[in-house]
Amino acid sequence: MCRTINIYNIIGGEFLKNKSVLYIIVFLLCFNLAGCKENLKFNPTLITKDFNGVDLERVNNYEIQVGFNPETKTYTAKQKTKYINSTGESLKEIYFHLYPRAYSSVETAPILFDNITITKEDYNTGKMEIESVKVNKKDMNFEIGGATDTILRIPLDTPLEAGKDIEIYMEYMVELPQNIDRFGYGDNVFNFGNWYPVLAVFDEKGWNLDPYYTLGDPFYSDIANYQVEITTPENIVVAASGNIRSEKVKNHKKTYNIEGKLIRDFAWVASPDFNVKEVMVGDTQVKVYSLKKDLAMEKFATEVGVNSIEIFSRIFGQYPYGQYSIVMTDFPTGMEYPGLVFIGKELYNSYYKDSLEVVIVHETAHQWWYGVVGNDQIDEAWLDEALATYSETIYINEKYGPDRGEDYYNYSVEAGYEYGKDILSKATKVVKPLDEFSGWDDYGLLVYTKGAMFLGEIKKEFGEEVLYDILNKYYNRYKFHIAKTEDFLKVCEEVTGVSFKELAGKWIY
């Protein structure tokens, strides 16, 4: 998600400090970007042939048929999930996260920011009802529980042996909450982030059954393939993770057929008010969805997206997907999903032009850090947020030159940390679970900012070329897999030839 630190306005070389709970950086710099060439064409879902040891046919698979009614703010779905037991153990049960259920009450709703106050009186809750579950076409009993009532447990009649697979079918109905957030509806825009039952991850700790925390991006998921069919009224435009392969209209209904391969999650946004711009960057089609009444910043947003894909593909490694969508929507800042990012519509204003650029860059960087290289965002959130935050500096450095890059890092990262660190207690450890942070203030300063300073220290000590080499090797070694902190540090030590125990102990442990 978008970085959250103290706001600095740069005016005539002087810093005006403006306190904000959101800690979103707003830089008023004058940036001029080159134009991009329009090239409308149908693109493949995957443009890479290097799957890094992953068998495309032996990953979990979701087939979901969705019927969406914007009038009632509801959708119904039929979902068939092929689960492959790659744990090395025999499993007696399967677990799914039911994230929409967290929005059934104001007490459990994961509202992102502390300054957004919602009461029972003005909050239209959502709900999710699981109507049936079948395993290998047999009706099954199931249980729903967990700390926020968001965990689905399916006991198996027969243990699933290692290497074997099963088919899990379910039907469900969901009511969207009135919620300008990852999931819910605002002003004629509908956000579908974390909207379907998603398989929990089984790792060396067993099943990861964390609740839907109100802090950070509390998600942890494996790579999977998706075939999603979304039916809406014919006036609705859908932006989605993956590749929209067809749109068919019949009886005033429009059906989108969408394909995602080797992606970590699937999100979509729907609105009757979208204008769509399509441009090519390399072999990737960038699609920019803007609300028709707010098209003034469309060209700029497109250019930032194109430049981000170009720069990060060159330094980190090729962006592997044929589609990337930037969506203007009702959202406080920015939010990343594979192949698609939410960008808050309030940023599409000439006054916030530079803030808009930073948010798009940050969320695009997440396509590499979280999207392709996965991590446990509950226990090791810094691995995607700190890397995405420092990627902002890389973008500025590559696009506008080293002097601008250094200024940006000094002001946005180092000065931001110095300004905000007084709120921190002695607990300044970066690598720790979400429930050990006190709130957004220390989470933002530690996970985003101090974590990014760790990368800055690597650059200071070993040089820019070495840092870029580390990020490239880390990406290519762990793409389509899940990495841990020790994996990142191992790459650092391999590239530099020195121990990182002391440096990591100072900055992240």
C-alpha positions, 0 to 999 in steps of 0.5 A: 500500500502507499507509503504513509509518512509525514507530509513535507511541502517543498516551497522555495527551499523551505520545509513547512511541516504539516502534521497528518495521521496518514503520513502521506508524502506530498512533494511539490516538485515540477516534473516533466515526463515524455509522452507515450505512444498509443498502441492498442492490441490484444496481449497475452496473459504472460509475456515471460517464458521463465517461470523460475521452476514453477510448473504452470499446470501444477499450481492452485487454480480458481474458476469463479463465475460472478453476477454483480448487481450494482443496484442492490450492491450485491454479487453472487458467485460460484467458485471452483478451486483446485488445490494441490497439496504441495506441503509435503504432509498429509492434510485432514482439513483445508482453510480459506480466508473469507475477508468480506465477512470482516465488514459485517460490523463496524467493530471488525471492519478493517478501515484503513486509517485512524482519521476515518471515523465510522459509527454504527449509525452511518456505516452500511455493513456488508455480509458474506454468506457461504451457501454450499461447499462440495469437495470432489462433488460431495456436499461437505460440512464446514465451519466459519470462525477465527478472531474476526469470523473470517476463517472457513474450515473444511474437514476432509473425509479422507486425508489429502496426501502430499502431491495430490489435489482436490476440487473444492466447489462453493457458492456464496452471496455477498453484500458490499459495505458502503466503504471507500476502501479496498472493498466496498462502494463509494460514488458510483465506483465499486472496489473488489479487493480481497472479495472471494474465498482465498486459500490460506497458506500452509508453510513451516508454521502450518496453516496461516490463519491470521485475522483481517487486521485493521493495520497494514496489508494483512494478506499472505497468499500463494501464486495461482491461476485464475479464470474469472467470469464477471457478468454486469449490466451492459453499462458497467466497465470492469478493470481487473487483475489479469487479462480481459480476454473478451467482453460479450453483451447479451440481453443488456448484460455484459460478461467479462472473461478474464484470465490470470496466470501465476498471480498472487491475488485477484481484484477488480473495480467496476463503474459506469463512469470509466474512460479507458486509455491503452498504451504499450510499454515493451510487451505489456499493455498499460490500461489507465481507467479514469473517471470521465469527469476527471480526465485532466490528469489521465495523460500524466498518470499514463506516462508515470505508469509507463515510465515505472514499468520501463525503469523497474523492468530494466533494473529489477527484471522483466515485468512478467504479465501482458497487462497492467491497469491503473485505476482511479477509484474511491480510495484514500491513497493507493493499493496494490494488487497483481496487475492492477492498482487502486489510485485515490481519485482525490490525487488526480488534481494538478495541486497533488500532481507530484503526490499522484506520481509518487503513489503510482510509482510506489504501487507499481513497484509492488508489482515486483515486491509482493506481486511477483516476489511474495512475502508474508505481509503479516509477519514480514511486511517490510519485505514489500513495503520498504522495497517499494518505498525505496523504489520511489528513489530509484525511479526519481534517480533514473528518471530525473537524475542522481541529484533529484534522486538524492534530494528525494531520498533525503527529504522523503525518507531520512527527513521523514524519519527524523521528523516522526521518530519521536512518536516511537517507543524503544520498540524500533524493530522493523521485522515483527508481526502486525500485532506488535505495532501500536498503530499506523504511526509506528508501522509507517515509520518503521516498515516503510521508512526505516526499512527503506533506510536499510536499503539506503545504507546498503547503497551508501556502503557498497554503491548503487550498482551493488544495490541494483545487483542485489535487487535484480538477483533477489527478484529473479531468484524468488519470482513466483515464490515466497521469500523471507527476510533471511532470503533477502539477507543471503542475497545481500551477502552473496553479492557483497561478500560480507556478513550482513549480521551487524547492518541488519541488526542495526536497521531491521532487527 
